[in-house]
Amino acid sequence: MPPQRVEQQTAETAVITAKIEDLRKFITLIGRESRFAAGLWVGFIKGMAIGIFTSMLLVGLKVMLMA
């Protein structure tokens, strides 16, 4: 097995590498936050739709039973 090659970084390449890693982390965080917000919004809309449907159904049954 050949000896492993060690790469040394200069100060400039270390700064560039750190900035790239920071950008990757920020992009990942933004994606997670937007997914979470989208899930909350969809849950809210589904809840509203179920509530409206149920209330219309109950009002319709009440009107039918009263007539």
C-alpha positions in Angstrom: 0.0 0.0 0.0 1.5 3.4 -1.0 2.0 6.0 1.6 -0.9 8.5 2.0 -0.4 11.9 0.5 -0.9 14.8 2.9 -2.3 18.0 1.4 -1.4 21.2 3.1 -3.6 24.2 2.6 -2.4 27.8 2.4 -4.3 30.5 4.3 -6.2 31.5 1.2 -7.4 28.1 0.3 -8.4 27.5 3.9 -10.5 30.6 3.9 -12.2 29.7 0.6 -12.9 26.2 1.8 -14.4 27.5 5.0 -16.6 29.9 3.0 -17.8 27.1 0.8 -18.7 24.9 3.8 -20.6 27.8 5.4 -22.6 28.3 2.2 -23.5 24.6 2.1 -24.7 24.7 5.7 -26.8 27.9 5.1 -28.4 26.4 2.0 -29.2 23.3 4.0 -30.7 25.3 6.8 -32.8 27.4 4.4 -34.1 24.2 2.8 -35.1 22.7 6.1 -36.9 25.9 7.2 -38.8 26.3 4.0 -39.9 22.6 4.2 -41.1 23.1 7.7 -43.0 26.3 6.8 -44.6 24.6 3.8 -45.7 21.7 6.0 -47.3 24.1 8.6 -49.1 25.9 5.8 -50.4 22.7 4.2 -51.6 21.5 7.6 -53.4 24.8 8.2 -55.2 24.6 4.8 -56.2 21.0 5.3 -57.6 21.8 8.7 -59.6 24.6 7.4 -60.9 22.5 4.5 -61.9 19.7 6.8 -63.6 22.1 9.2 -65.6 23.8 6.5 -66.7 20.5 5.0 -67.7 19.1 8.3 -69.7 22.2 9.3 -71.5 22.3 5.9 -72.3 18.6 6.3 -73.7 19.1 9.7 -75.8 22.2 8.7 -77.1 20.2 5.7 -78.2 17.3 7.9 -79.8 19.7 10.4 -81.8 21.4 7.6 -82.9 18.0 6.2 -84.0 16.8 9.6 -85.9 20.0 10.3 -87.9 20.0 7.0 
